[in-house]
Amino acid sequence: MASVVCSEGRGMWTKEIFGTDVYHLISAFIIYSMMGWLVESIYMSWCNRRLTNRGFGRGPFCPIYGFGGVLGYLILHPLSSNPVALYLAGAFLATLFEYIVGRLMLKVFGEVWWDYNEKPCNFQGIICLESTIAWGFYAIIIITFLHSRILGLVDRCDMVWGIRACKLILFLVTIDYIAKLMNVFNISLKEQKDRIADVYHSIRARWY
């Protein structure tokens, strides 16, 4: 019975998307998100001469790197045998992705959480030539070297425990981001509870 339940629980995780199952894609997304946070936080801490958390929330997680790494692999891995095409496509697509995310952030939050205005050849402070050049090299590193090693790392863990770890991490990140969004939009948890209580008492008074 336990094995049947366990097998059913894995159903969604074993479905394939572009030749890779959901479990490996989500695991890679989490690893890329945490690696991206680590690299960027170290770099910005060095630039600012003080510890700097580059994540949106409190935790070590930058989903833009997770989405970029996974989507980049799914789209670009057919070019793995052509480094020039891989570099150009990676630089273009990553820059486009960065610009789209930046514009969405500007529309939703009124600001972008990075600033390239002081960089040469920048556009609206959201993208710049320096980053575009770097994205191309990142694409080559991810497709030809890093991604296969990340999948190998995932395979070293028992899948049942790996799924549990993914669920736990995503749950904690979701709570962290909800709390941050409530803070950004000045949403008070107490106010929401009071509002729900008022609605409840209004309905109760109407029916009883």
Secondary structure, DSSP 8 states (H G I E B T S, - for coil): -HHHHHHHHTTGGG-EETTEEHHHHHHHHHHHHHHHHHHHHHHHHHHHTS----SSSSSS--HHHHHHHHHHHHHHGGGTT-HHHHHHHHHHHHHHHHHHHHHHHHHHHSS-SS--TTSTTEETTTEEHHHHHHHHHHHHHIIIIIHHHHHHHHHTS-HHHHHHHHHHHHHHHHHHHHHHHHHHTT--HHHHHHHHHHHHHHHHHHH-
